[in-house]
Amino acid sequence: MTCNDSADGSWHVSARWRLRGLHEGIGMYGAPIGKSVEILGITQYRFENGKIVEAWEIYDGLDVMRQLCLGDEPTTEA
């Protein structure tokens, strides 16, 4: 995590995250196949007066598809 204050008094916070789980639900990656997947992402927040007023999120969806289609196991260490 990193955070920076702005001239307007707000704070900008970045959080890198990793999600590990099983592909068990129907959604954007098709029918569930029960494979283990790992999703890497970053979320950006803007705080004003101690509250989140904006948030942006990005994750590597192409890598999730690669893990599901090619049968690769997650490659990062715990």
N, CA, C and O atoms as a Maestro MAE file, in Angstrom:
{
 s_m_m2io_version
 :::
 2.0.0
}

f_m_ct {
 s_m_title
 :::
 protein
 m_atom[312] {
  # First column is atom index #
  i_m_mmod_type
  r_m_x_coord
  r_m_y_coord
  r_m_z_coord
  i_m_residue_number
  s_m_chain_name
  s_m_pdb_residue_name
  s_m_pdb_atom_name
  i_m_atomic_number
  :::
  1 25 0.837 -1.172 0.000 1 A "MET " " N  " 7
  2 3 0.000 0.000 0.000 1 A "MET " " CA " 6
  3 2 0.881 1.233 0.000 1 A "MET " " C  " 6
  4 15 1.951 1.259 0.608 1 A "MET " " O  " 8
  5 25 0.413 2.235 -0.685 2 A "THR " " N  " 7
  6 3 1.056 3.544 -0.634 2 A "THR " " CA " 6
  7 2 -0.038 4.593 -0.510 2 A "THR " " C  " 6
  8 15 -1.180 4.372 -0.915 2 A "THR " " O  " 8
  9 25 0.326 5.735 0.052 3 A "CYS " " N  " 7
  10 3 -0.647 6.827 0.127 3 A "CYS " " CA " 6
  11 2 0.066 8.162 -0.014 3 A "CYS " " C  " 6
  12 15 1.207 8.329 0.418 3 A "CYS " " O  " 8
  13 25 -0.635 9.109 -0.629 4 A "ASN " " N  " 7
  14 3 -0.106 10.452 -0.853 4 A "ASN " " CA " 6
  15 2 -1.209 11.457 -0.589 4 A "ASN " " C  " 6
  16 15 -2.362 11.255 -0.973 4 A "ASN " " O  " 8
  17 25 -0.838 12.543 0.072 5 A "ASP " " N  " 7
  18 3 -1.824 13.604 0.263 5 A "ASP " " CA " 6
  19 2 -1.784 14.559 -0.929 5 A "ASP " " C  " 6
  20 15 -0.763 14.678 -1.606 5 A "ASP " " O  " 8
  21 25 -2.907 15.239 -1.179 6 A "SER " " N  " 7
  22 3 -3.025 16.173 -2.296 6 A "SER " " CA " 6
  23 2 -3.157 17.596 -1.780 6 A "SER " " C  " 6
  24 15 -3.451 17.829 -0.608 6 A "SER " " O  " 8
  25 25 -2.932 18.533 -2.678 7 A "ALA " " N  " 7
  26 3 -3.069 19.951 -2.326 7 A "ALA " " CA " 6
  27 2 -4.502 20.295 -1.915 7 A "ALA " " C  " 6
  28 15 -4.724 21.230 -1.146 7 A "ALA " " O  " 8
  29 25 -5.482 19.526 -2.435 8 A "ASP " " N  " 7
  30 3 -6.878 19.806 -2.099 8 A "ASP " " CA " 6
  31 2 -7.312 19.175 -0.769 8 A "ASP " " C  " 6
  32 15 -8.475 19.293 -0.383 8 A "ASP " " O  " 8
  33 25 -6.395 18.514 -0.074 9 A "GLY " " N  " 7
  34 3 -6.692 17.928 1.231 9 A "GLY " " CA " 6
  35 2 -7.127 16.473 1.174 9 A "GLY " " C  " 6
  36 15 -7.311 15.851 2.220 9 A "GLY " " O  " 8
  37 25 -7.295 15.914 -0.015 10 A "SER " " N  " 7
  38 3 -7.682 14.511 -0.118 10 A "SER " " CA " 6
  39 2 -6.441 13.618 -0.070 10 A "SER " " C  " 6
  40 15 -5.314 14.090 -0.218 10 A "SER " " O  " 8
  41 25 -6.667 12.339 0.137 11 A "TRP " " N  " 7
  42 3 -5.598 11.348 0.138 11 A "TRP " " CA " 6
  43 2 -5.815 10.374 -1.005 11 A "TRP " " C  " 6
  44 15 -6.949 9.994 -1.297 11 A "TRP " " O  " 8
  45 25 -4.730 9.969 -1.651 12 A "HIS " " N  " 7
  46 3 -4.769 8.980 -2.720 12 A "HIS " " CA " 6
  47 2 -4.039 7.734 -2.221 12 A "HIS " " C  " 6
  48 15 -2.873 7.805 -1.831 12 A "HIS " " O  " 8
  49 25 -4.724 6.606 -2.235 13 A "VAL " " N  " 7
  50 3 -4.182 5.359 -1.699 13 A "VAL " " CA " 6
  51 2 -4.201 4.301 -2.788 13 A "VAL " " C  " 6
  52 15 -5.193 4.156 -3.502 13 A "VAL " " O  " 8
  53 25 -3.102 3.559 -2.917 14 A "SER " " N  " 7
  54 3 -3.008 2.434 -3.850 14 A "SER " " CA " 6
  55 2 -2.795 1.160 -3.047 14 A "SER " " C  " 6
  56 15 -1.983 1.121 -2.123 14 A "SER " " O  " 8
  57 25 -3.527 0.130 -3.409 15 A "ALA " " N  " 7
  58 3 -3.376 -1.168 -2.753 15 A "ALA " " CA " 6
  59 2 -3.221 -2.245 -3.819 15 A "ALA " " C  " 6
  60 15 -4.090 -2.410 -4.675 15 A "ALA " " O  " 8
  61 25 -2.112 -2.975 -3.761 16 A "ARG " " N  " 7
  62 3 -1.932 -4.150 -4.629 16 A "ARG " " CA " 6
  63 2 -2.489 -5.343 -3.887 16 A "ARG " " C  " 6
  64 15 -2.317 -5.463 -2.674 16 A "ARG " " O  " 8
  65 25 -3.165 -6.235 -4.618 17 A "TRP " " N  " 7
  66 3 -3.756 -7.378 -3.946 17 A "TRP " " CA " 6
  67 2 -3.680 -8.633 -4.800 17 A "TRP " " C  " 6
  68 15 -3.455 -8.578 -6.009 17 A "TRP " " O  " 8
  69 25 -3.874 -9.769 -4.133 18 A "ARG " " N  " 7
  70 3 -3.876 -11.084 -4.784 18 A "ARG " " CA " 6
  71 2 -5.070 -11.859 -4.235 18 A "ARG " " C  " 6
  72 15 -5.282 -11.917 -3.023 18 A "ARG " " O  " 8
  73 25 -5.839 -12.449 -5.131 19 A "LEU " " N  " 7
  74 3 -7.006 -13.237 -4.753 19 A "LEU " " CA " 6
  75 2 -6.800 -14.642 -5.277 19 A "LEU " " C  " 6
  76 15 -6.533 -14.829 -6.464 19 A "LEU " " O  " 8
  77 25 -6.919 -15.621 -4.416 20 A "ARG " " N  " 7
  78 3 -6.823 -17.019 -4.832 20 A "ARG " " CA " 6
  79 2 -8.152 -17.694 -4.547 20 A "ARG " " C  " 6
  80 15 -8.771 -17.458 -3.510 20 A "ARG " " O  " 8
  81 25 -8.582 -18.529 -5.469 21 A "GLY " " N  " 7
  82 3 -9.836 -19.223 -5.261 21 A "GLY " " CA " 6
  83 2 -10.068 -20.284 -6.316 21 A "GLY " " C  " 6
  84 15 -9.184 -20.609 -7.109 21 A "GLY " " O  " 8
  85 25 -11.285 -20.817 -6.304 22 A "LEU " " N  " 7
  86 3 -11.680 -21.832 -7.263 22 A "LEU " " CA " 6
  87 2 -12.703 -21.257 -8.226 22 A "LEU " " C  " 6
  88 15 -13.561 -20.467 -7.832 22 A "LEU " " O  " 8
  89 25 -12.612 -21.652 -9.481 23 A "HIS " " N  " 7
  90 3 -13.578 -21.210 -10.487 23 A "HIS " " CA " 6
  91 2 -14.818 -22.100 -10.341 23 A "HIS " " C  " 6
  92 15 -14.921 -23.152 -10.971 23 A "HIS " " O  " 8
  93 25 -15.761 -21.652 -9.490 24 A "GLU " " N  " 7
  94 3 -16.933 -22.466 -9.170 24 A "GLU " " CA " 6
  95 2 -18.260 -21.798 -9.535 24 A "GLU " " C  " 6
  96 15 -19.315 -22.412 -9.370 24 A "GLU " " O  " 8
  97 25 -18.234 -20.580 -10.018 25 A "GLY " " N  " 7
  98 3 -19.477 -19.893 -10.334 25 A "GLY " " CA " 6
  99 2 -19.560 -19.516 -11.800 25 A "GLY " " C  " 6
  100 15 -18.543 -19.346 -12.473 25 A "GLY " " O  " 8
  101 25 -20.788 -19.389 -12.286 26 A "ILE " " N  " 7
  102 3 -21.003 -18.963 -13.665 26 A "ILE " " CA " 6
  103 2 -20.787 -17.457 -13.730 26 A "ILE " " C  " 6
  104 15 -21.312 -16.716 -12.899 26 A "ILE " " O  " 8
  105 25 -20.022 -17.007 -14.703 27 A "GLY " " N  " 7
  106 3 -19.746 -15.581 -14.828 27 A "GLY " " CA " 6
  107 2 -19.028 -15.285 -16.118 27 A "GLY " " C  " 6
  108 15 -19.196 -15.990 -17.113 27 A "GLY " " O  " 8
  109 25 -18.228 -14.244 -16.099 28 A "MET " " N  " 7
  110 3 -17.564 -13.789 -17.317 28 A "MET " " CA " 6
  111 2 -16.533 -14.774 -17.873 28 A "MET " " C  " 6
  112 15 -16.104 -14.635 -19.018 28 A "MET " " O  " 8
  113 25 -16.133 -15.765 -17.076 29 A "TYR " " N  " 7
  114 3 -15.147 -16.742 -17.552 29 A "TYR " " CA " 6
  115 2 -15.784 -18.082 -17.904 29 A "TYR " " C  " 6
  116 15 -15.090 -19.095 -17.988 29 A "TYR " " O  " 8
  117 25 -17.102 -18.093 -18.112 30 A "GLY " " N  " 7
  118 3 -17.790 -19.293 -18.566 30 A "GLY " " CA " 6
  119 2 -18.264 -20.186 -17.440 30 A "GLY " " C  " 6
  120 15 -18.276 -19.803 -16.271 30 A "GLY " " O  " 8
  121 25 -18.654 -21.395 -17.830 31 A "ALA " " N  " 7
  122 3 -19.181 -22.371 -16.876 31 A "ALA " " CA " 6
  123 2 -18.093 -22.777 -15.887 31 A "ALA " " C  " 6
  124 15 -16.923 -22.863 -16.261 31 A "ALA " " O  " 8
  125 25 -18.459 -23.025 -14.639 32 A "PRO " " N  " 7
  126 3 -17.465 -23.383 -13.621 32 A "PRO " " CA " 6
  127 2 -16.782 -24.712 -13.930 32 A "PRO " " C  " 6
  128 15 -17.419 -25.683 -14.339 32 A "PRO " " O  " 8
  129 25 -15.450 -24.724 -13.718 33 A "ILE " " N  " 7
  130 3 -14.696 -25.955 -13.951 33 A "ILE " " CA " 6
  131 2 -13.922 -26.394 -12.704 33 A "ILE " " C  " 6
  132 15 -13.232 -27.413 -12.740 33 A "ILE " " O  " 8
  133 25 -14.025 -25.647 -11.609 34 A "GLY " " N  " 7
  134 3 -13.409 -26.051 -10.353 34 A "GLY " " CA " 6
  135 2 -11.905 -25.901 -10.283 34 A "GLY " " C  " 6
  136 15 -11.283 -26.404 -9.347 34 A "GLY " " O  " 8
  137 25 -11.303 -25.224 -11.246 35 A "LYS " " N  " 7
  138 3 -9.843 -25.032 -11.234 35 A "LYS " " CA " 6
  139 2 -9.434 -23.938 -10.260 35 A "LYS " " C  " 6
  140 15 -10.188 -22.998 -10.008 35 A "LYS " " O  " 8
  141 25 -8.250 -24.074 -9.727 36 A "SER " " N  " 7
  142 3 -7.659 -23.052 -8.875 36 A "SER " " CA " 6
  143 2 -7.155 -21.908 -9.746 36 A "SER " " C  " 6
  144 15 -6.480 -22.140 -10.749 36 A "SER " " O  " 8
  145 25 -7.483 -20.668 -9.364 37 A "VAL " " N  " 7
  146 3 -7.013 -19.497 -10.101 37 A "VAL " " CA " 6
  147 2 -6.489 -18.453 -9.125 37 A "VAL " " C  " 6
  148 15 -6.841 -18.438 -7.946 37 A "VAL " " O  " 8
  149 25 -5.649 -17.595 -9.646 38 A "GLU " " N  " 7
  150 3 -5.103 -16.491 -8.864 38 A "GLU " " CA " 6
  151 2 -5.278 -15.220 -9.681 38 A "GLU " " C  " 6
  152 15 -4.926 -15.182 -10.860 38 A "GLU " " O  " 8
  153 25 -5.816 -14.191 -9.063 39 A "ILE " " N  " 7
  154 3 -6.046 -12.917 -9.735 39 A "ILE " " CA " 6
  155 2 -5.197 -11.858 -9.045 39 A "ILE " " C  " 6
  156 15 -5.275 -11.685 -7.829 39 A "ILE " " O  " 8
  157 25 -4.381 -11.147 -9.830 40 A "LEU " " N  " 7
  158 3 -3.569 -10.052 -9.316 40 A "LEU " " CA " 6
  159 2 -4.217 -8.736 -9.723 40 A "LEU " " C  " 6
  160 15 -4.685 -8.601 -10.854 40 A "LEU " " O  " 8
  161 25 -4.249 -7.765 -8.813 41 A "GLY " " N  " 7
  162 3 -4.881 -6.496 -9.139 41 A "GLY " " CA " 6
  163 2 -4.374 -5.335 -8.310 41 A "GLY " " C  " 6
  164 15 -3.580 -5.498 -7.385 41 A "GLY " " O  " 8
  165 25 -4.856 -4.163 -8.670 42 A "ILE " " N  " 7
  166 3 -4.532 -2.915 -7.962 42 A "ILE " " CA " 6
  167 2 -5.823 -2.122 -7.811 42 A "ILE " " C  " 6
  168 15 -6.618 -2.027 -8.746 42 A "ILE " " O  " 8
  169 25 -6.020 -1.561 -6.638 43 A "THR " " N  " 7
  170 3 -7.155 -0.668 -6.410 43 A "THR " " CA " 6
  171 2 -6.617 0.693 -5.990 43 A "THR " " C  " 6
  172 15 -5.735 0.783 -5.136 43 A "THR " " O  " 8
  173 25 -7.151 1.751 -6.593 44 A "GLN " " N  " 7
  174 3 -6.799 3.135 -6.265 44 A "GLN " " CA " 6
  175 2 -7.997 3.763 -5.555 44 A "GLN " " C  " 6
  176 15 -9.127 3.655 -6.032 44 A "GLN " " O  " 8
  177 25 -7.759 4.409 -4.435 45 A "TYR " " N  " 7
  178 3 -8.814 5.066 -3.674 45 A "TYR " " CA " 6
  179 2 -8.504 6.549 -3.531 45 A "TYR " " C  " 6
  180 15 -7.338 6.941 -3.480 45 A "TYR " " O  " 8
  181 25 -9.544 7.371 -3.467 46 A "ARG " " N  " 7
  182 3 -9.391 8.773 -3.083 46 A "ARG " " CA " 6
  183 2 -10.277 9.011 -1.874 46 A "ARG " " C  " 6
  184 15 -11.488 8.792 -1.910 46 A "ARG " " O  " 8
  185 25 -9.642 9.465 -0.801 47 A "PHE " " N  " 7
  186 3 -10.324 9.724 0.463 47 A "PHE " " CA " 6
  187 2 -10.509 11.225 0.668 47 A "PHE " " C  " 6
  188 15 -9.604 12.009 0.384 47 A "PHE " " O  " 8
  189 25 -11.660 11.615 1.151 48 A "GLU " " N  " 7
  190 3 -11.919 12.980 1.617 48 A "GLU " " CA " 6
  191 2 -12.603 12.880 2.968 48 A "GLU " " C  " 6
  192 15 -13.580 12.146 3.121 48 A "GLU " " O  " 8
  193 25 -12.099 13.609 3.941 49 A "ASN " " N  " 7
  194 3 -12.667 13.607 5.292 49 A "ASN " " CA " 6
  195 2 -12.829 12.196 5.847 49 A "ASN " " C  " 6
  196 15 -13.835 11.885 6.485 49 A "ASN " " O  " 8
  197 25 -11.836 11.346 5.603 50 A "GLY " " N  " 7
  198 3 -11.834 9.994 6.140 50 A "GLY " " CA " 6
  199 2 -12.755 9.011 5.443 50 A "GLY " " C  " 6
  200 15 -12.938 7.895 5.931 50 A "GLY " " O  " 8
  201 25 -13.344 9.396 4.306 51 A "LYS " " N  " 7
  202 3 -14.252 8.511 3.584 51 A "LYS " " CA " 6
  203 2 -13.778 8.318 2.144 51 A "LYS " " C  " 6
  204 15 -13.209 9.227 1.540 51 A "LYS " " O  " 8
  205 25 -14.020 7.129 1.606 52 A "ILE " " N  " 7
  206 3 -13.703 6.866 0.207 52 A "ILE " " CA " 6
  207 2 -14.734 7.575 -0.648 52 A "ILE " " C  " 6
  208 15 -15.933 7.336 -0.507 52 A "ILE " " O  " 8
  209 25 -14.267 8.460 -1.548 53 A "VAL " " N  " 7
  210 3 -15.177 9.173 -2.445 53 A "VAL " " CA " 6
  211 2 -15.054 8.698 -3.891 53 A "VAL " " C  " 6
  212 15 -15.957 8.924 -4.696 53 A "VAL " " O  " 8
  213 25 -13.946 8.044 -4.224 54 A "GLU " " N  " 7
  214 3 -13.754 7.461 -5.555 54 A "GLU " " CA " 6
  215 2 -12.873 6.231 -5.417 54 A "GLU " " C  " 6
  216 15 -12.017 6.162 -4.535 54 A "GLU " " O  " 8
  217 25 -13.092 5.256 -6.302 55 A "ALA " " N  " 7
  218 3 -12.249 4.061 -6.327 55 A "ALA " " CA " 6
  219 2 -12.171 3.541 -7.756 55 A "ALA " " C  " 6
  220 15 -13.161 3.555 -8.488 55 A "ALA " " O  " 8
  221 25 -10.992 3.086 -8.144 56 A "TRP " " N  " 7
  222 3 -10.754 2.479 -9.451 56 A "TRP " " CA " 6
  223 2 -10.060 1.157 -9.204 56 A "TRP " " C  " 6
  224 15 -9.267 1.031 -8.271 56 A "TRP " " O  " 8
  225 25 -10.356 0.163 -10.041 57 A "GLU " " N  " 7
  226 3 -9.771 -1.149 -9.852 57 A "GLU " " CA " 6
  227 2 -9.395 -1.734 -11.198 57 A "GLU " " C  " 6
  228 15 -10.103 -1.562 -12.190 57 A "GLU " " O  " 8
  229 25 -8.271 -2.425 -11.215 58 A "ILE " " N  " 7
  230 3 -7.831 -3.104 -12.429 58 A "ILE " " CA " 6
  231 2 -7.230 -4.442 -12.020 58 A "ILE " " C  " 6
  232 15 -6.542 -4.549 -11.004 58 A "ILE " " O  " 8
  233 25 -7.505 -5.465 -12.834 59 A "TYR " " N  " 7
  234 3 -6.924 -6.776 -12.578 59 A "TYR " " CA " 6
  235 2 -6.589 -7.429 -13.915 59 A "TYR " " C  " 6
  236 15 -7.035 -6.979 -14.971 59 A "TYR " " O  " 8
  237 25 -5.804 -8.484 -13.852 60 A "ASP " " N  " 7
  238 3 -5.312 -9.154 -15.059 60 A "ASP " " CA " 6
  239 2 -6.261 -10.276 -15.475 60 A "ASP " " C  " 6
  240 15 -6.019 -11.446 -15.179 60 A "ASP " " O  " 8
  241 25 -7.339 -9.910 -16.160 61 A "GLY " " N  " 7
  242 3 -8.322 -10.879 -16.607 61 A "GLY " " CA " 6
  243 2 -7.797 -11.833 -17.662 61 A "GLY " " C  " 6
  244 15 -8.232 -12.983 -17.729 61 A "GLY " " O  " 8
  245 25 -6.867 -11.371 -18.490 62 A "LEU " " N  " 7
  246 3 -6.287 -12.233 -19.513 62 A "LEU " " CA " 6
  247 2 -5.515 -13.383 -18.865 62 A "LEU " " C  " 6
  248 15 -5.544 -14.509 -19.361 62 A "LEU " " O  " 8
  249 25 -4.832 -13.104 -17.768 63 A "ASP " " N  " 7
  250 3 -4.100 -14.163 -17.072 63 A "ASP " " CA " 6
  251 2 -5.064 -15.174 -16.457 63 A "ASP " " C  " 6
  252 15 -4.757 -16.365 -16.417 63 A "ASP " " O  " 8
  253 25 -6.214 -14.729 -15.982 64 A "VAL " " N  " 7
  254 3 -7.219 -15.656 -15.454 64 A "VAL " " CA " 6
  255 2 -7.675 -16.605 -16.565 64 A "VAL " " C  " 6
  256 15 -7.788 -17.811 -16.347 64 A "VAL " " O  " 8
  257 25 -7.935 -16.059 -17.755 65 A "MET " " N  " 7
  258 3 -8.337 -16.890 -18.889 65 A "MET " " CA " 6
  259 2 -7.239 -17.889 -19.258 65 A "MET " " C  " 6
  260 15 -7.523 -19.043 -19.578 65 A "MET " " O  " 8
  261 25 -5.994 -17.440 -19.209 66 A "ARG " " N  " 7
  262 3 -4.871 -18.332 -19.501 66 A "ARG " " CA " 6
  263 2 -4.840 -19.493 -18.511 66 A "ARG " " C  " 6
  264 15 -4.656 -20.645 -18.902 66 A "ARG " " O  " 8
  265 25 -5.020 -19.184 -17.224 67 A "GLN " " N  " 7
  266 3 -5.007 -20.230 -16.206 67 A "GLN " " CA " 6
  267 2 -6.128 -21.243 -16.434 67 A "GLN " " C  " 6
  268 15 -5.926 -22.447 -16.270 67 A "GLN " " O  " 8
  269 25 -7.308 -20.755 -16.812 68 A "LEU " " N  " 7
  270 3 -8.446 -21.646 -17.025 68 A "LEU " " CA " 6
  271 2 -8.326 -22.442 -18.321 68 A "LEU " " C  " 6
  272 15 -8.608 -23.641 -18.335 68 A "LEU " " O  " 8
  273 25 -7.914 -21.795 -19.405 69 A "CYS " " N  " 7
  274 3 -7.881 -22.452 -20.717 69 A "CYS " " CA " 6
  275 2 -6.681 -23.363 -20.915 69 A "CYS " " C  " 6
  276 15 -6.804 -24.430 -21.518 69 A "CYS " " O  " 8
  277 25 -5.529 -22.955 -20.416 70 A "LEU " " N  " 7
  278 3 -4.319 -23.747 -20.635 70 A "LEU " " CA " 6
  279 2 -4.069 -24.745 -19.527 70 A "LEU " " C  " 6
  280 15 -3.195 -25.604 -19.651 70 A "LEU " " O  " 8
  281 25 -4.822 -24.646 -18.447 71 A "GLY " " N  " 7
  282 3 -4.626 -25.587 -17.349 71 A "GLY " " CA " 6
  283 2 -3.446 -25.242 -16.471 71 A "GLY " " C  " 6
  284 15 -3.028 -26.059 -15.651 71 A "GLY " " O  " 8
  285 25 -2.895 -24.039 -16.624 72 A "ASP " " N  " 7
  286 3 -1.765 -23.634 -15.785 72 A "ASP " " CA " 6
  287 2 -2.231 -23.418 -14.345 72 A "ASP " " C  " 6
  288 15 -3.336 -22.937 -14.096 72 A "ASP " " O  " 8
  289 25 -1.375 -23.781 -13.427 73 A "GLU " " N  " 7
  290 3 -1.616 -23.470 -12.027 73 A "GLU " " CA " 6
  291 2 -1.072 -22.084 -11.752 73 A "GLU " " C  " 6
  292 15 -0.184 -21.628 -12.473 73 A "GLU " " O  " 8
  293 25 -1.578 -21.384 -10.720 74 A "PRO " " N  " 7
  294 3 -1.008 -20.072 -10.369 74 A "PRO " " CA " 6
  295 2 0.494 -20.194 -10.162 74 A "PRO " " C  " 6
  296 15 0.974 -21.168 -9.581 74 A "PRO " " O  " 8
  297 25 1.244 -19.182 -10.651 75 A "THR " " N  " 7
  298 3 2.696 -19.265 -10.659 75 A "THR " " CA " 6
  299 2 3.388 -18.525 -9.529 75 A "THR " " C  " 6
  300 15 4.583 -18.734 -9.322 75 A "THR " " O  " 8
  301 25 2.696 -17.669 -8.788 76 A "THR " " N  " 7
  302 3 3.374 -16.899 -7.747 76 A "THR " " CA " 6
  303 2 3.430 -17.677 -6.450 76 A "THR " " C  " 6
  304 15 2.573 -18.514 -6.166 76 A "THR " " O  " 8
  305 25 4.437 -17.391 -5.682 77 A "GLU " " N  " 7
  306 3 4.622 -18.034 -4.380 77 A "GLU " " CA " 6
  307 2 3.781 -17.353 -3.325 77 A "GLU " " C  " 6
  308 15 3.445 -16.177 -3.465 77 A "GLU " " O  " 8
  309 25 3.438 -18.066 -2.278 78 A "ALA " " N  " 7
  310 3 2.638 -17.479 -1.182 78 A "ALA " " CA " 6
  311 2 3.493 -16.570 -0.331 78 A "ALA " " C  " 6
  312 15 3.001 -15.986 0.635 78 A "ALA " " O  " 8
  :::
 }
 m_bond[311] {
  # First column is bond index #
  i_m_from
  i_m_to
  i_m_order
  :::
  1 1 2 1
  2 2 3 1
  3 3 4 2
  4 3 5 1
  5 5 6 1
  6 6 7 1
  7 7 8 2
  8 7 9 1
  9 9 10 1
  10 10 11 1
  11 11 12 2
  12 11 13 1
  13 13 14 1
  14 14 15 1
  15 15 16 2
  16 15 17 1
  17 17 18 1
  18 18 19 1
  19 19 20 2
  20 19 21 1
  21 21 22 1
  22 22 23 1
  23 23 24 2
  24 23 25 1
  25 25 26 1
  26 26 27 1
  27 27 28 2
  28 27 29 1
  29 29 30 1
  30 30 31 1
  31 31 32 2
  32 31 33 1
  33 33 34 1
  34 34 35 1
  35 35 36 2
  36 35 37 1
  37 37 38 1
  38 38 39 1
  39 39 40 2
  40 39 41 1
  41 41 42 1
  42 42 43 1
  43 43 44 2
  44 43 45 1
  45 45 46 1
  46 46 47 1
  47 47 48 2
  48 47 49 1
  49 49 50 1
  50 50 51 1
  51 51 52 2
  52 51 53 1
  53 53 54 1
  54 54 55 1
  55 55 56 2
  56 55 57 1
  57 57 58 1
  58 58 59 1
  59 59 60 2
  60 59 61 1
  61 61 62 1
  62 62 63 1
  63 63 64 2
  64 63 65 1
  65 65 66 1
  66 66 67 1
  67 67 68 2
  68 67 69 1
  69 69 70 1
  70 70 71 1
  71 71 72 2
  72 71 73 1
  73 73 74 1
  74 74 75 1
  75 75 76 2
  76 75 77 1
  77 77 78 1
  78 78 79 1
  79 79 80 2
  80 79 81 1
  81 81 82 1
  82 82 83 1
  83 83 84 2
  84 83 85 1
  85 85 86 1
  86 86 87 1
  87 87 88 2
  88 87 89 1
  89 89 90 1
  90 90 91 1
  91 91 92 2
  92 91 93 1
  93 93 94 1
  94 94 95 1
  95 95 96 2
  96 95 97 1
  97 97 98 1
  98 98 99 1
  99 99 100 2
  100 99 101 1
  101 101 102 1
  102 102 103 1
  103 103 104 2
  104 103 105 1
  105 105 106 1
  106 106 107 1
  107 107 108 2
  108 107 109 1
  109 109 110 1
  110 110 111 1
  111 111 112 2
  112 111 113 1
  113 113 114 1
  114 114 115 1
  115 115 116 2
  116 115 117 1
  117 117 118 1
  118 118 119 1
  119 119 120 2
  120 119 121 1
  121 121 122 1
  122 122 123 1
  123 123 124 2
  124 123 125 1
  125 125 126 1
  126 126 127 1
  127 127 128 2
  128 127 129 1
  129 129 130 1
  130 130 131 1
  131 131 132 2
  132 131 133 1
  133 133 134 1
  134 134 135 1
  135 135 136 2
  136 135 137 1
  137 137 138 1
  138 138 139 1
  139 139 140 2
  140 139 141 1
  141 141 142 1
  142 142 143 1
  143 143 144 2
  144 143 145 1
  145 145 146 1
  146 146 147 1
  147 147 148 2
  148 147 149 1
  149 149 150 1
  150 150 151 1
  151 151 152 2
  152 151 153 1
  153 153 154 1
  154 154 155 1
  155 155 156 2
  156 155 157 1
  157 157 158 1
  158 158 159 1
  159 159 160 2
  160 159 161 1
  161 161 162 1
  162 162 163 1
  163 163 164 2
  164 163 165 1
  165 165 166 1
  166 166 167 1
  167 167 168 2
  168 167 169 1
  169 169 170 1
  170 170 171 1
  171 171 172 2
  172 171 173 1
  173 173 174 1
  174 174 175 1
  175 175 176 2
  176 175 177 1
  177 177 178 1
  178 178 179 1
  179 179 180 2
  180 179 181 1
  181 181 182 1
  182 182 183 1
  183 183 184 2
  184 183 185 1
  185 185 186 1
  186 186 187 1
  187 187 188 2
  188 187 189 1
  189 189 190 1
  190 190 191 1
  191 191 192 2
  192 191 193 1
  193 193 194 1
  194 194 195 1
  195 195 196 2
  196 195 197 1
  197 197 198 1
  198 198 199 1
  199 199 200 2
  200 199 201 1
  201 201 202 1
  202 202 203 1
  203 203 204 2
  204 203 205 1
  205 205 206 1
  206 206 207 1
  207 207 208 2
  208 207 209 1
  209 209 210 1
  210 210 211 1
  211 211 212 2
  212 211 213 1
  213 213 214 1
  214 214 215 1
  215 215 216 2
  216 215 217 1
  217 217 218 1
  218 218 219 1
  219 219 220 2
  220 219 221 1
  221 221 222 1
  222 222 223 1
  223 223 224 2
  224 223 225 1
  225 225 226 1
  226 226 227 1
  227 227 228 2
  228 227 229 1
  229 229 230 1
  230 230 231 1
  231 231 232 2
  232 231 233 1
  233 233 234 1
  234 234 235 1
  235 235 236 2
  236 235 237 1
  237 237 238 1
  238 238 239 1
  239 239 240 2
  240 239 241 1
  241 241 242 1
  242 242 243 1
  243 243 244 2
  244 243 245 1
  245 245 246 1
  246 246 247 1
  247 247 248 2
  248 247 249 1
  249 249 250 1
  250 250 251 1
  251 251 252 2
  252 251 253 1
  253 253 254 1
  254 254 255 1
  255 255 256 2
  256 255 257 1
  257 257 258 1
  258 258 259 1
  259 259 260 2
  260 259 261 1
  261 261 262 1
  262 262 263 1
  263 263 264 2
  264 263 265 1
  265 265 266 1
  266 266 267 1
  267 267 268 2
  268 267 269 1
  269 269 270 1
  270 270 271 1
  271 271 272 2
  272 271 273 1
  273 273 274 1
  274 274 275 1
  275 275 276 2
  276 275 277 1
  277 277 278 1
  278 278 279 1
  279 279 280 2
  280 279 281 1
  281 281 282 1
  282 282 283 1
  283 283 284 2
  284 283 285 1
  285 285 286 1
  286 286 287 1
  287 287 288 2
  288 287 289 1
  289 289 290 1
  290 290 291 1
  291 291 292 2
  292 291 293 1
  293 293 294 1
  294 294 295 1
  295 295 296 2
  296 295 297 1
  297 297 298 1
  298 298 299 1
  299 299 300 2
  300 299 301 1
  301 301 302 1
  302 302 303 1
  303 303 304 2
  304 303 305 1
  305 305 306 1
  306 306 307 1
  307 307 308 2
  308 307 309 1
  309 309 310 1
  310 310 311 1
  311 311 312 2
  :::
 }
}
